[in-house]
Amino acid sequence: MSKSDFLAEVDQYSAHNYHPLPVVLTRGEGAWVWDVEGNKYLDCLAAYSAVNQGHRHPAIVQAAKDQLDRLTLTSRAFHNDQMGPFLHELCDLTGYEKALPMNTGAEAVETAIKAVRRWGYQVKGIAADQAEIIVCENNFHGRTTTVISFSTEHSYNTDFGPFTPGFKIIPYGDTKALEDAITPNTAAFLVEPLQGEGGVIIPPEGYLAQAAEICRSNRVLLIADEIQTGLGRTGKMFCCEWDGVRPDVMVVGKALSGGFYPVSAMLADHEVMDVFKPGDHGSTFGGNPLGAAIARAAMKVLVDENLAERALELGDWFMNSLRQMDSPHVAEVRGRGLMVGVVIKPESGTARPYCEQLMQRGILAKETHEQVVRFAPPLVVEKADLEWALEQIAEVLGARVPAHS
């Protein structure tokens, strides 16, 4: 089949709930992918940070193959020999006492919402059905019915009501707004330490630390959504570490499986996690042996290859190089580690055409929130590859190429 055949097939048989770039990929290795026509591209999205370890990392490939030859699914009706070690290693990596495995990031968020509501009723003593969770404008925590109920993105929730009650929305990065929003019924504050889908928005310095103190003093649980920012992406193993914060609850996913399989988890200590009793919550595939074996290998790669440190070093250099371009079309370059947003000036159009031009030059990046081109390559990307990418980016942005250092 040709590229046009594949695109026509998707157009005919798929719901039109995405607007992807017109490229049909068939193979990947490390930071590179190839399309059905044999063209090679530098992947600068990394499946929204799910492929931090690079495409088809050999250690994760081997773990998946080995487990495929043994056992793939038991359901939670029985134990398996991979889930316990996976959760043990995940707790060791994150510093929490317990983990609850799920599959997708949105499931992990839903799990956290259920946990903190029950904690609010059974531990804090909030009156029945009165628990509130504070969230931020411009958030992205998934697209389930409950999650879109507190989204401020018009396209996420138009005509999908009625919505789930129990949420308060405040401005992102505003600790005064957080303090003012808290009532005796507040169970938790759910926040991204850096808003990725929102346009790579960095909060004010010390924001998360201040928010954590406000939550502590009001007996409110702090939930950090580290699904996209965690597991090395921002130059720390978890983005919360930039503020020295240990949230009460953390949700992780995406790179937890290195791009091989949907694996996510909610993490907390006993006080929160022990609100769950048998039958309260679950998933047929959550904690399955195939996903658990893959996640164990994926975490080991992150640690053994020092990918968080690599993201910090390469990210700082890459952002500085982008800023030195001094493009007439760029309003701002912002980010942390290898999560970088290039903001296109409104008078220069939207970000989409720039992404399309980059694709023509062998770079796959994706626009977010109309004006932002996001660059988030796998953390295994070589500096030489990014140097080549900077030359292509400069051409597209009509800027001078910075001197490499």
N, C-alpha and C positions, 0 to 999 in steps of 0.2 A: 504493500500500500504506500502511496505517496503522502507527503505532508498534508496536502489539501484533502486527501481522502480521510485521514485521521481527524482533521478539523471538522469536516462535514459530518462525520459520524457522531462526534461529540455534540455538535450543534443539533443534530436530529434527535439523539437519544438521551442527552443529559439535561437535567434542569439547569436553567441559566442563572445559577446563584453565584457564579464567579465570573470574573472578567480577566482571564489570564492573558499573558503575552502570547502571540501566535507562534509558539515554538513547541515541537513535539519531541520530547526527550526519550532516549532509549537506553542510555548507559551512563554510569558515573564512576569516577575514581578520585579519591581525595577531594580536592577543591574544584575539580573539573567535571563537566557533563558533555555528552554528545547527543545530537539530534538524529532523527531518522534519515537525514540527508548527509550525515557524516560531518556536520559542522561541530566545532569544539567551542565550548563556552566556559568562562570562569563563573562559577556559581557564587553570586554575591547576595544570596538570600538564605541559603542553607536550610531550605524548607522552614522558614520562620524560626530558625535557631534549633530545629530538631536534629540537624546534621552537624553539630559542633565538632564531632570526631571525624568528619569527612565521609564522603560516600564510600560505602562498602569497606569500612575499616577491616583489615584482615583478621584481627583478633575477635572482632564481634561476629564476622562472617563464620569463623570457625566455631564459636560458641553456639550460634544459631544452628549450624549444620549438625553439631554433636547432639544438641537437644532434640532436633527434628528426628533423629534416629532412635530416640528413646521414648519421649512422651511429650505431648503438646498441651493437653487440656484435661483437667480432672474436675473442674468446678470447685467451689468451696465446700461441697458436700464431703470432700475428702482432703487429707493433707497431701502435699507433694514435697519432694526433697530439694526443691529450688526456692520456694517462696520464703521459708524461714531464713536461710542464708542471705537472700536478697534483702529482706527487711532489716536484718541485723546489720548488714553492710551499709544500707542506706541510712540507718540511724547513726551508725558510727561516723559516716561522712557528714551528716547534718547536725549531729549533737542533740537529737530528740530521743525521747524514751520509747516512742511507739510510732508506727507508720500504718496507714490503711491503703492498700494498693487498689488502684482503679485502672482505667485504660486511657481515656482522653483527658486533656486539661480541663475541659468544661465539667467533666464528671468529678474531678478532684475539687473544683470550686464548689459544685453542688454539695459534695460531701462535707466540705468545711462549713458551708452555710447551715446544713442540718446539725452538725456537731456543736457549733457555737450557739445556735438557738436552744438546743436541749441543755447545754451548759448554763445558759441564761436562766432557764426555768428551774433546773434541778440543783444547781450550785449557787448561782447568784440570787435566785429567788424572785425573778421577774414574774409578774402575773401572767396567767395562761394567755397565750396568743397575742401578747403585747410586745414581744421582743423586737428591737430595731437593730439594723445593721447600717452603719454609715459607709458610704462609698464616695468616689470622686467623679467629678465631671470628666468627660473625655476618656473614661475607663474602657478597657477591653478585658473581659473575663470569660468570653465564650459567647455562644448564641442560643443557649437553651431558653425555654420560656421564662424561667425565673431570672436568669442572668440578663436577658434583654429588658426585663422589667425595670432595671436600674441603669440601663444604658442611656447616654445622652446623644447617641448617634441616630439620627432620624431614620436612616435606611434599615437599621437593625430591628426597630420595633413598630414601624408603621403597619397598621392593620393586623397586628399579631396579638392584640389584647383580647380579653381583659388580662391585666398584669398582676403578678404576685405582689402583695403589699409587704410592708415592713422594712422599707429602705429609705434612707435619707441621703440626698446627694449634695455634696459640698465642693467648692473649688479645690483643684489639685494644688498641693504645695502651700496651703493656707492653714497653719496650725491654730490661728484664732478661730477660724470657721469650724474646725474640728472641736475645739473646746466648747464653743457656743452650741454645737449640735448635740452634745451629749446630754442625755437625760437618765433618770433612774432605770428606764427601760432599754438603754443601750447595751447590747450584748457584745458587739464587736465593731471594729473598723477594718474594712477590707481595702487594701491599697497595693498598687504596683510600685515597687521602689524606683522604677523608671518606666514611663509609659511608652511602650514600643509601638503598638498599633496606632496609638494616638499621635504619632509623629516623632518618636524618639525625644520625648519631653523629659528633661532633667529637672528635678525639684530643687528648690533653694538649698544651699549647703546646710546640713544639720537638720533638715526637715524630718527625716524619718526618726532620728534620735529624739527630737522634741515630741513627735507624735507618740512614740513609744512611752515617753514619760507621762504624757497626758493620759494615755490609756491606762497605765499602771495606777496613777493616782485616782482614777475614777472606776477602777475594777472593770475595765473594758478590755476584751481580748484584741490583740493586734494580729491580723491575718495578712501575711505577705504573699502575693501572687508572684512566684518566681518561675512560672512556667516558661516564659520566654527569656527572662533576664538571668536565670540561674544556671548552674552547671558550667561556669567558666566564661560565659558570653561577655560580661562587662569588665573582665580583668580581675575579678575575685570569684571564688567558687560560687558565692551567692551575692547578689547585688546589695543586699542589706548590710553586708560586711563593710561597705564604704562608710556607713554611719555607725559601725560598731553595734548594730542592733541584732538581737535574737528575738524574732517574733514569737508570739505565743503559739501561733499556727502558721505553717508554711505549706504551700501547694507547689508541686513540681511536676514536670512532664516533659514533652518534647525531647530534648537531648538525653533524657533518662534512658532512652533505648537507642541512642545514636542513629535514629532514623530508620530502624529496622522493623519496628512493631509498636503499636500504641501501648505505652506504659506510663502511668501517672500515679501520684500518691499524695495523700494528705499526711502531714507530720505534726505531732504535738506531744506533750507530756501526758502522764497518767490522768491528771485532773480533768483534762478535756477529752482525751480519747476513751476513757472508761465510761463515758455516758452511753456508749454503744453496747447493746446486749445482743445475743443471738437473734437474728431475724429482723433487726432494726434497719439494716442497710446492707447492701451487697452488690455483687456483679458476677455473672457467670464466668466471665473471662478475667476478672481482677485477680492478680496474683497467680495466673496460670504459669506452669513450669517453663514454657517456651519464652514468654515475656520476661519472666524472672531471670532466666539464664542469660538472656540478651542484655538485660539491664545491669546485671552483675559485671559483665564484660565491658559494657559501655562506661560504667563508673570507673572501672580499673584503668581504662584508657585515659580518661580525664586526669586522673591522679598521676599515673605513671609517666605520661607525656607532658606534664606540667602545662596543660592547655590554658588554664586561667592566666598564668604568668605570661604565656605566649600572647594571649589576647590583649593583655595590658600593654606589653611592649610594642606589638605591631599596631595596635589601635591608636596609641598616642602618636606614633610616627605617621600613620595613615591620615589621621585627622589633621595634624599639623601640615602635612603635604597638601591636603585639600584646601586648607585655609590660605596657604601661600599662593594658590592659583589666582586669587583675586578676580574671579569671574564676574562679569557684569550682570549675570543672571542669578547669582547666588546671594541670598539674604543672610544666611547663617550656616555654619557647620557645627553640629553638636552631637554629643554622644558619650559613650563610656566603653572602653575596651573596643571590641570589634562589633559594636552596635552603633552605627553612625548614620545620622540623618543630614542630608544636604537639602536645605530649604530653598526652593525656587521662588524668586520674587513674583508677586502676582502679575506685574506688568510684563513678565517674560513667559506668561502662560502657566499651564499646570505641569506637574511632574511627569505625567504619562508619556508625552512625546519624547522626553529626554531618555526615559527607560527604553522606548522603542528604538531610539538611535543607538543606545548602548548595546542593545541586543544585536543590531546589525554589525557592531564592532566586536562581538564575541564576549559581552559581559551581560549576565542576567541579574538585574536588580529590579525592584518593584516599588511602585509609588505607594504611599500611604497618606491618607488625609489630604488628597488633591495636590498639595504643594511640596511634599517631601519625597525625595529619592532616598531609599534606605539601602545602606551597604552593610551586609552582615554575612561575610563569607565564612565557610568552615574554619575552625580555629587552627587547623593544620595547614592552612594556606601558606605558601612560600612568599617571602618578602619580594623575591624577583618577580613573582606573578603579580603582586600588587603594584610593583613599579611599572610593569607593562600596563596594568589597568589604569594607573594614573595618567598615562599618556593618552589612552583612549577617552578617559573622562574629560581631560583638558580639551580635547578636540570637540567633544560634544557640548561642553560648557563655554566654548569660545574663550578659553583662558590660556595663559602661558603654562608650560610644563615646569613644575618645580624641580630644582636640582635634587638628585637623590643623595641621601646620606645614610 
